Amino acid sequence: MVLKTFGWSFAITALGLAFAAWQWGWEAFGIVLILSILEISLSFDNAVVNAGVLKKMNAFWQKIFLTVGILIAVFGMRLVFPVAIVAISAKVGPIEAIELAMDQPEQYEALVTDAHPAIAAFGGMFLLMIFLDFIFEEREYTWLSWLERPLAKLGKVDMLSVCIALIALLVSAMTFAVNAHTSTGHADKSATVLLAGVAGLITYLIVGGLSSYFEDKLEEEEEREHEEEEKAKAEGKPVSAVGLAGKAAFFLFLYLEVLDASFSFDGVIGAFAITNHIFWMALGLGIGAMYVRSLTVYLVRQGTLDDYVYLEHGAHYAIGALAVILLVTIQHEISEIITGLIGVVLIAASFWSSVRRNKRLEREGSEPEGSTVDA
């Protein structure tokens, strides 16, 4: 099972590292390896959240996620995205941006750093909305019950998550503007931060709304299909819902790709702290992205989310922490080590709480209607 799921990831790792050593030497080998580990550590929470969506897809769309999806993730976010940042910021063409990355890496890094406030605002708002919509929803199982239950009651207020996200964006933009005015040589990009943050919010609402709509339609169609199949069996006319399932799966797939893009922001930006070489960056982050996708499928096929009910909670808390970190980094620098460790610690804590719960249930020999943890 492990080899079948992670086989492509192992193969790509071996080929990628070998190519880096052959083409650029052992320094490139080490940097690509470090970037791969960085991407995996920063995106583990991404895999857990993705698994919650991917388990609703059939085997065909899971394969699409691992093939077409990985091409979008590697070439879109890990290669095209950094180049697009430079092209837009410097107002040059993509070919010129690549030449700039290869011939003048210091200037390339400066341009990417200059675009960071907009990137952080967009990604921070998108991830913050994911966390808020999760924490404000009532659930059968609660991990940190003292926090989740009161917030779930507050979640009954319409548009509360949107209001809180916009307040967070306003605070970030105003703080950035104040610091820009009091710091010499610090350009005021508060308007850019606001625009990028609103764009992130709109992106979340559009993609999430469409995916939820088609997911609900699919569930309704499946219920109706079950009733019609019972009636049609006597006539030998089976009912098919392939078309609707395809639409639903497509928008869920689109939602996953936007999720991956948002989760990739910190990895792409953090990679510049290690290297300015765009191809080393794309190779290392691409290898890491392969493992994230394989891990997502592994979690789905093993039913890990069903066995360890608090994993999804831990992942969403990690998302919330990452969203806050991205908004903070609009003005202040935060070490990538801290960013990665926060997610790992939260997910590890939720996993350990799930293990404790399972052991307790084994001893009791019963399944309660709900569960609480004071972790």
MIROVEX-229671 format. One record per residue (C-alpha): residue number from 0; x, z, y. Coordinates in Angstrom, 2 decimals. Layout:
<atoms>
{NUM, {X, Z, Y}};
...
</atoms>
This chain:
<atoms>
{0, {0.00, 0.00, 0.00}};
{1, {2.75, 0.94, 2.44}};
{2, {4.85, -2.15, 1.66}};
{3, {1.80, -4.40, 1.88}};
{4, {0.75, -3.03, 5.25}};
{5, {4.21, -2.61, 6.81}};
{6, {5.93, -5.53, 5.05}};
{7, {5.86, -7.85, 8.07}};
{8, {7.06, -5.03, 10.33}};
{9, {10.04, -4.32, 8.06}};
{10, {10.89, -8.02, 7.88}};
{11, {10.64, -8.55, 11.65}};
{12, {12.79, -5.46, 12.24}};
{13, {15.56, -6.72, 9.96}};
{14, {15.48, -10.22, 11.42}};
{15, {15.26, -9.00, 15.02}};
{16, {18.15, -6.55, 14.75}};
{17, {20.27, -9.07, 12.86}};
{18, {19.57, -11.72, 15.51}};
{19, {20.44, -9.31, 18.33}};
{20, {23.76, -8.39, 16.69}};
{21, {24.58, -12.04, 15.94}};
{22, {23.58, -13.41, 19.35}};
{23, {24.68, -10.62, 21.72}};
{24, {26.77, -8.14, 19.72}};
{25, {26.45, -4.51, 18.63}};
{26, {25.50, -3.28, 22.08}};
{27, {22.37, -5.41, 21.96}};
{28, {21.72, -4.18, 18.40}};
{29, {21.71, -0.56, 19.58}};
{30, {19.59, -1.19, 22.67}};
{31, {16.98, -3.20, 20.75}};
{32, {16.78, -0.40, 18.18}};
{33, {16.32, 2.23, 20.92}};
{34, {13.63, 0.16, 22.61}};
{35, {11.79, -0.21, 19.30}};
{36, {11.74, 3.55, 18.80}};
{37, {10.66, 4.04, 22.43}};
{38, {7.72, 1.68, 21.99}};
{39, {6.58, 3.34, 18.75}};
{40, {6.74, 6.85, 20.22}};
{41, {4.92, 5.84, 23.41}};
{42, {2.25, 3.86, 21.56}};
{43, {1.44, 6.06, 18.55}};
{44, {-1.68, 7.26, 20.32}};
{45, {-2.56, 3.60, 20.83}};
{46, {-2.55, 3.07, 17.05}};
{47, {-4.86, 6.03, 16.47}};
{48, {-7.37, 4.85, 19.08}};
{49, {-7.12, 1.24, 17.87}};
{50, {-7.91, 2.38, 14.35}};
{51, {-11.18, 3.88, 15.54}};
{52, {-12.21, 0.43, 16.80}};
{53, {-10.58, -1.69, 14.09}};
{54, {-12.39, 0.09, 11.24}};
{55, {-15.61, -1.50, 12.52}};
{56, {-14.18, -4.98, 11.86}};
{57, {-14.09, -6.80, 8.53}};
{58, {-10.90, -7.85, 6.70}};
{59, {-10.83, -11.24, 8.45}};
{60, {-10.74, -9.78, 11.95}};
{61, {-8.20, -7.19, 10.87}};
{62, {-5.95, -10.11, 9.89}};
{63, {-6.62, -11.78, 13.24}};
{64, {-5.57, -8.55, 14.92}};
{65, {-2.29, -8.57, 13.00}};
{66, {-1.54, -12.27, 13.57}};
{67, {-3.03, -13.69, 16.76}};
{68, {-3.18, -10.21, 18.27}};
{69, {0.50, -9.52, 17.71}};
{70, {1.42, -12.85, 19.35}};
{71, {-0.59, -11.82, 22.41}};
{72, {0.97, -8.35, 22.38}};
{73, {4.58, -9.49, 21.99}};
{74, {4.61, -12.64, 24.11}};
{75, {1.90, -11.60, 26.54}};
{76, {2.77, -8.02, 27.42}};
{77, {6.40, -7.72, 26.33}};
{78, {7.71, -11.05, 27.67}};
{79, {5.24, -12.88, 29.92}};
{80, {4.04, -9.72, 31.71}};
{81, {7.47, -8.68, 33.12}};
{82, {8.13, -12.26, 34.15}};
{83, {4.69, -12.50, 35.79}};
{84, {5.40, -9.32, 37.75}};
{85, {8.54, -10.82, 39.23}};
{86, {6.92, -14.21, 39.82}};
{87, {4.03, -12.66, 41.76}};
{88, {6.13, -10.10, 43.63}};
{89, {8.87, -12.55, 44.61}};
{90, {6.44, -15.45, 45.05}};
{91, {8.45, -17.67, 42.71}};
{92, {7.57, -19.73, 39.67}};
{93, {7.83, -18.35, 36.11}};
{94, {10.89, -20.48, 35.34}};
{95, {12.63, -19.18, 38.45}};
{96, {11.69, -15.63, 37.45}};
{97, {13.31, -16.08, 34.04}};
{98, {16.43, -17.47, 35.69}};
{99, {16.42, -14.48, 38.02}};
{100, {16.17, -12.10, 35.06}};
{101, {19.08, -13.80, 33.31}};
{102, {21.38, -14.43, 36.27}};
{103, {20.54, -11.55, 38.65}};
{104, {19.26, -8.61, 36.56}};
{105, {19.71, -6.07, 39.37}};
{106, {17.45, -8.02, 41.69}};
{107, {14.99, -8.55, 38.85}};
{108, {14.82, -4.79, 38.21}};
{109, {14.34, -4.11, 41.92}};
{110, {11.38, -6.49, 42.04}};
{111, {9.76, -4.87, 38.99}};
{112, {10.30, -1.40, 40.42}};
{113, {8.73, -2.54, 43.68}};
{114, {5.63, -3.67, 41.76}};
{115, {5.36, -0.39, 39.80}};
{116, {2.76, 1.32, 42.07}};
{117, {0.24, -1.46, 41.43}};
{118, {0.99, -1.52, 37.70}};
{119, {0.67, 2.25, 37.40}};
{120, {-2.61, 2.30, 39.35}};
{121, {-4.18, -0.41, 37.18}};
{122, {-3.04, 1.08, 33.86}};
{123, {-3.69, 4.67, 34.94}};
{124, {-7.30, 3.95, 35.91}};
{125, {-8.02, 2.01, 32.72}};
{126, {-6.62, 4.76, 30.49}};
{127, {-8.25, 7.52, 32.54}};
{128, {-11.67, 5.93, 32.00}};
{129, {-11.06, 5.84, 28.24}};
{130, {-10.24, 9.55, 28.24}};
{131, {-13.12, 10.57, 30.51}};
{132, {-15.74, 8.63, 28.55}};
{133, {-14.47, 10.30, 25.38}};
{134, {-14.36, 13.85, 26.71}};
{135, {-17.79, 13.63, 28.37}};
{136, {-19.55, 12.54, 25.16}};
{137, {-21.16, 14.96, 22.70}};
{138, {-19.55, 14.88, 19.25}};
{139, {-20.21, 16.29, 15.83}};
{140, {-16.72, 17.77, 15.67}};
{141, {-14.91, 19.44, 18.52}};
{142, {-11.22, 20.25, 18.56}};
{143, {-10.75, 22.35, 21.71}};
{144, {-14.32, 23.61, 21.74}};
{145, {-13.89, 25.89, 24.75}};
{146, {-13.17, 22.76, 26.79}};
{147, {-15.00, 19.93, 25.03}};
{148, {-18.45, 21.51, 24.73}};
{149, {-18.90, 22.34, 28.45}};
{150, {-17.54, 18.91, 29.43}};
{151, {-19.92, 17.21, 26.99}};
{152, {-22.82, 18.91, 28.80}};
{153, {-21.46, 17.73, 32.15}};
{154, {-21.24, 14.23, 30.70}};
{155, {-25.03, 13.97, 30.85}};
{156, {-24.63, 13.30, 34.59}};
{157, {-24.74, 9.51, 35.08}};
{158, {-21.53, 7.78, 36.18}};
{159, {-19.59, 11.06, 36.27}};
{160, {-16.50, 9.51, 34.68}};
{161, {-16.47, 6.67, 37.22}};
{162, {-16.77, 9.12, 40.13}};
{163, {-13.93, 11.30, 38.85}};
{164, {-11.71, 8.26, 38.22}};
{165, {-12.32, 6.95, 41.75}};
{166, {-11.57, 10.37, 43.23}};
{167, {-8.29, 10.45, 41.29}};
{168, {-7.47, 6.97, 42.61}};
{169, {-8.23, 7.96, 46.21}};
{170, {-6.05, 11.07, 45.93}};
{171, {-3.19, 9.01, 44.48}};
{172, {-3.47, 6.33, 47.17}};
{173, {-3.74, 8.84, 50.03}};
{174, {-0.78, 10.85, 48.73}};
{175, {1.23, 7.68, 48.41}};
{176, {0.31, 6.65, 51.97}};
{177, {1.26, 10.05, 53.42}};
{178, {4.63, 10.04, 51.66}};
{179, {5.23, 6.47, 52.76}};
{180, {4.73, 7.38, 56.41}};
{181, {6.99, 10.44, 56.18}};
{182, {9.79, 8.66, 54.28}};
{183, {12.10, 6.24, 56.00}};
{184, {12.36, 2.85, 54.39}};
{185, {9.37, 3.53, 52.14}};
{186, {6.74, 0.81, 52.44}};
{187, {3.09, 1.81, 52.57}};
{188, {1.36, 0.21, 49.58}};
{189, {-1.71, 2.42, 49.52}};
{190, {-4.00, -0.61, 49.91}};
{191, {-2.27, -2.29, 46.97}};
{192, {-2.65, 0.87, 44.89}};
{193, {-6.37, 1.05, 45.70}};
{194, {-6.93, -2.61, 44.90}};
{195, {-5.02, -2.42, 41.60}};
{196, {-6.82, 0.81, 40.61}};
{197, {-10.24, -0.68, 41.30}};
{198, {-9.22, -3.75, 39.29}};
{199, {-8.32, -1.49, 36.37}};
{200, {-11.69, 0.25, 36.61}};
{201, {-13.57, -3.05, 36.76}};
{202, {-11.61, -4.39, 33.80}};
{203, {-12.54, -1.34, 31.74}};
{204, {-16.22, -1.54, 32.67}};
{205, {-16.49, -5.27, 31.93}};
{206, {-14.58, -5.36, 28.65}};
{207, {-15.88, -2.01, 27.40}};
{208, {-19.45, -2.89, 28.38}};
{209, {-19.37, -6.24, 26.62}};
{210, {-17.84, -4.80, 23.44}};
{211, {-20.38, -1.95, 23.36}};
{212, {-23.25, -4.38, 23.90}};
{213, {-22.27, -6.63, 21.02}};
{214, {-21.45, -3.66, 18.82}};
{215, {-24.95, -2.27, 19.38}};
{216, {-26.48, -5.69, 18.74}};
{217, {-24.52, -5.93, 15.51}};
{218, {-25.81, -2.56, 14.31}};
{219, {-29.39, -3.57, 15.11}};
{220, {-28.93, -6.87, 13.31}};
{221, {-27.46, -5.15, 10.24}};
{222, {-30.48, -2.87, 9.99}};
{223, {-32.87, -5.79, 10.38}};
{224, {-30.82, -7.84, 7.92}};
{225, {-31.07, -5.13, 5.27}};
{226, {-34.86, -5.13, 5.55}};
{227, {-35.10, -8.92, 5.47}};
{228, {-32.74, -9.22, 2.51}};
{229, {-34.99, -7.01, 0.43}};
{230, {-37.90, -9.28, 1.28}};
{231, {-35.95, -12.52, 0.85}};
{232, {-34.49, -11.69, -2.57}};
{233, {-37.66, -12.83, -4.29}};
{234, {-37.46, -16.18, -2.48}};
{235, {-33.71, -16.63, -3.01}};
{236, {-33.01, -16.99, 0.70}};
{237, {-30.27, -14.53, 1.71}};
{238, {-30.02, -13.67, 5.38}};
{239, {-26.74, -14.22, 7.21}};
{240, {-25.54, -12.52, 10.39}};
{241, {-22.13, -14.17, 10.51}};
{242, {-22.62, -15.59, 14.00}};
{243, {-23.55, -12.29, 15.61}};
{244, {-20.87, -10.43, 13.67}};
{245, {-18.35, -12.93, 14.96}};
{246, {-19.37, -12.32, 18.57}};
{247, {-19.27, -8.57, 18.12}};
{248, {-15.88, -8.71, 16.43}};
{249, {-14.52, -11.03, 19.12}};
{250, {-15.37, -8.63, 21.94}};
{251, {-14.03, -5.69, 19.96}};
{252, {-10.85, -7.72, 19.47}};
{253, {-10.74, -8.43, 23.21}};
{254, {-11.21, -4.72, 23.91}};
{255, {-8.29, -3.91, 21.59}};
{256, {-6.05, -6.39, 23.38}};
{257, {-6.85, -4.90, 26.78}};
{258, {-6.20, -1.44, 25.32}};
{259, {-2.82, -2.60, 24.05}};
{260, {-1.99, -4.10, 27.44}};
{261, {-2.75, -0.84, 29.22}};
{262, {-0.79, 1.22, 26.73}};
{263, {2.14, -1.16, 27.14}};
{264, {2.58, -0.55, 30.86}};
{265, {4.67, 2.59, 30.44}};
{266, {6.75, 1.03, 27.67}};
{267, {7.56, -2.11, 29.65}};
{268, {8.42, -0.21, 32.82}};
{269, {10.32, 2.48, 30.89}};
{270, {12.39, -0.19, 29.19}};
{271, {14.03, -1.02, 32.52}};
{272, {15.61, 2.43, 32.44}};
{273, {17.52, 1.28, 29.35}};
{274, {18.26, -2.38, 30.02}};
{275, {17.65, -5.20, 32.50}};
{276, {17.98, -7.89, 29.83}};
{277, {14.57, -9.44, 29.50}};
{278, {15.15, -10.83, 26.00}};
{279, {16.52, -7.55, 24.63}};
{280, {13.49, -5.89, 26.14}};
{281, {11.02, -8.34, 24.61}};
{282, {12.69, -8.13, 21.19}};
{283, {12.85, -4.33, 21.07}};
{284, {9.33, -3.75, 22.39}};
{285, {8.01, -6.53, 20.17}};
{286, {9.41, -4.86, 17.04}};
{287, {7.80, -1.61, 18.12}};
{288, {4.49, -3.38, 18.71}};
{289, {4.55, -4.69, 15.13}};
{290, {4.76, -1.14, 13.78}};
{291, {1.96, 0.03, 16.05}};
{292, {-0.32, -2.68, 14.70}};
{293, {0.65, -2.06, 11.08}};
{294, {0.08, 1.66, 11.59}};
{295, {-3.35, 0.90, 13.01}};
{296, {-4.36, -1.05, 9.89}};
{297, {-2.85, 1.64, 7.64}};
{298, {-4.94, 4.34, 9.31}};
{299, {-8.07, 2.25, 8.82}};
{300, {-7.48, 1.37, 5.15}};
{301, {-6.46, 4.88, 4.17}};
{302, {-9.46, 6.39, 5.93}};
{303, {-7.12, 8.74, 7.75}};
{304, {-9.45, 9.15, 10.71}};
{305, {-12.24, 10.27, 8.38}};
{306, {-10.00, 12.76, 6.56}};
{307, {-8.34, 14.12, 9.69}};
{308, {-11.21, 14.42, 12.13}};
{309, {-9.20, 15.75, 15.07}};
{310, {-6.66, 12.90, 15.18}};
{311, {-8.87, 10.86, 17.47}};
{312, {-9.23, 13.86, 19.77}};
{313, {-5.46, 14.31, 19.98}};
{314, {-4.97, 10.63, 20.70}};
{315, {-7.48, 10.68, 23.55}};
{316, {-5.87, 13.77, 25.05}};
{317, {-2.58, 11.86, 24.89}};
{318, {-4.30, 8.97, 26.67}};
{319, {-5.49, 11.34, 29.38}};
{320, {-1.97, 12.72, 29.79}};
{321, {-0.54, 9.20, 30.00}};
{322, {-3.14, 8.21, 32.59}};
{323, {-2.19, 11.19, 34.76}};
{324, {1.50, 10.42, 34.31}};
{325, {1.00, 6.79, 35.38}};
{326, {-0.87, 7.88, 38.50}};
{327, {1.84, 10.43, 39.30}};
{328, {4.58, 7.83, 38.85}};
{329, {3.06, 5.85, 41.70}};
{330, {5.03, 8.23, 43.89}};
{331, {7.32, 10.28, 41.61}};
{332, {9.61, 9.39, 38.71}};
{333, {8.95, 10.98, 35.31}};
{334, {11.33, 10.70, 32.37}};
{335, {10.22, 8.40, 29.54}};
{336, {11.22, 11.18, 27.14}};
{337, {8.56, 13.45, 28.62}};
{338, {6.01, 10.64, 28.52}};
{339, {6.66, 9.95, 24.86}};
{340, {6.88, 13.58, 23.74}};
{341, {3.56, 14.59, 25.30}};
{342, {1.69, 12.07, 23.17}};
{343, {3.59, 12.97, 20.01}};
{344, {3.01, 16.72, 20.50}};
{345, {-0.72, 16.33, 21.14}};
{346, {-1.24, 14.06, 18.14}};
{347, {0.88, 16.29, 15.90}};
{348, {-1.16, 19.32, 17.00}};
{349, {-4.44, 17.53, 16.25}};
{350, {-3.12, 16.45, 12.85}};
{351, {-2.08, 20.00, 11.98}};
{352, {-5.49, 21.30, 13.08}};
{353, {-7.13, 18.70, 10.82}};
{354, {-4.99, 19.82, 7.86}};
{355, {-5.95, 23.46, 8.48}};
{356, {-9.62, 22.47, 8.65}};
{357, {-9.44, 20.56, 5.36}};
{358, {-7.76, 23.49, 3.61}};
{359, {-10.38, 25.88, 4.95}};
{360, {-13.18, 23.63, 3.71}};
{361, {-11.57, 23.44, 0.29}};
{362, {-11.54, 27.23, 0.10}};
{363, {-15.13, 27.50, 1.30}};
{364, {-16.28, 24.61, -0.86}};
{365, {-18.75, 23.39, 1.78}};
{366, {-18.93, 21.07, 4.79}};
{367, {-20.32, 22.57, 8.00}};
{368, {-22.48, 20.56, 10.36}};
{369, {-19.87, 20.87, 13.09}};
{370, {-16.40, 22.26, 13.40}};
{371, {-14.43, 24.08, 16.03}};
{372, {-10.79, 24.84, 16.47}};
{373, {-9.11, 27.21, 18.87}};
{374, {-5.79, 25.38, 18.72}};
</atoms>
